[in-house]
Amino acid sequence: MSDFVVSARKYRPQTFDTVVGQKSITNTLKNAIKIDHLAQAFLFCGSRGVGKTTTARILAKTINCFNRTEAVEACDQCDSCQSFNSGASLNVYELDAASNNSVEDIRNLIDQVRIAPQLGDYKVYIIDEVHMLSSSAFNAFLKTLEEPPKHAIFILATTEKHKIIPTILSRCQIFDFSRIKVKDIADHLANIATKEGITADPEALHLIAQKADGALRDALSIFDQIVTFTGTNLTYKSVIENLNILDYDYYFRIVESMQKEDIPSALLLLNDIYEKGFDGHNFIVGLADHFRNLLVCKDVRTASLLEVGENIEQKYIDQSKQLDAHIILRSLAILSKSDVDYKSSKNQRLLVEMALMQLCSLNQELEKKNG
């Protein structure tokens, strides 16, 4: 059998300091442990892949560690840490509420809560996807959550906070996990690539980070997929091929055609995009995003909103200098209307071509108005 372990598991953070993109939450939890102000019920909310369950496990491991470091991290050496690392710890009980959502499942959990820990000070109960519990299961859980034994700590994790009843929310200390920034994901992927002996283009890693949409786990899954496809040399070209993403270069060339008022050139580029199997709607959305990036480059104060690699960032800055802000805004209006009209259109290709023709005719349109 293969010894391959997916990156999301192999590089799962083991300490608070290695959790990516959730500094304020991990610092708060570390301070709570340090001054012994731990709540007995936590609710970790946020979208998928942002570190909710990972942080819950690290918290469980750290509070039961016998020799915590000065930085309030688990030592990884004591009996409690060793049993946790090997998956044999009796102090951590994990329940998946998606498949264990009945009153009977919660009653079994409550029976477990009464038993004091054999090793360490706390028993930690991590309930994942807690919003999936039935109403009766929530009600059965209320009293225990409000007045648990001193040794019990509950950590509830959910992607859909709005589905949790207010009586549960009022009994928990709530932490909202944010989507992880593109730069943080790209930096993390670069570290993993170095450890795995993989050479990776910064632009390629940025593209993976953007595709992950704020979820580190998704980014690691995409990373593994592309490494399987390309081997130890991860290039920008291999990423756009594997993920079927339209190259940034097309958008830059479309804008160049627009500046030259060259309608045939823009239509030929669009034809090339269609022949490569790309969807017209995705192209419209991508081009609108390109103009948005050009607009944020117009001012140094908003330039930080650009989430691309350094080389491509310079191309955006250079192209934005060649376009007036009102041209970019008018282009965004045209593309936004095309985006809205796309699904109801009977001739979708013509709709996209019309949008390109309008973009290429913008200068003439403005000249007539000013004339």
PyMOL commands that set and color helices and strands:
alter all, ss='L'
color gray80, all
select helices_A, chain A and resi 7-10+16-18+23-34+52-63+79-85+103-113+130-132+135-146+161-163+166-169+182-195+202-211+216-230+236-242+248-259+263-275+280-296+303-305+310-321+325-341+348-360+362-370
alter helices_A, ss='H'
color red, helices_A
select strands_A, chain A and resi 41-45+92-96+123-128+152-158+173-176+199-200+233-234
alter strands_A, ss='S'
color yellow, strands_A
deselect
rebuild
show_as cartoon
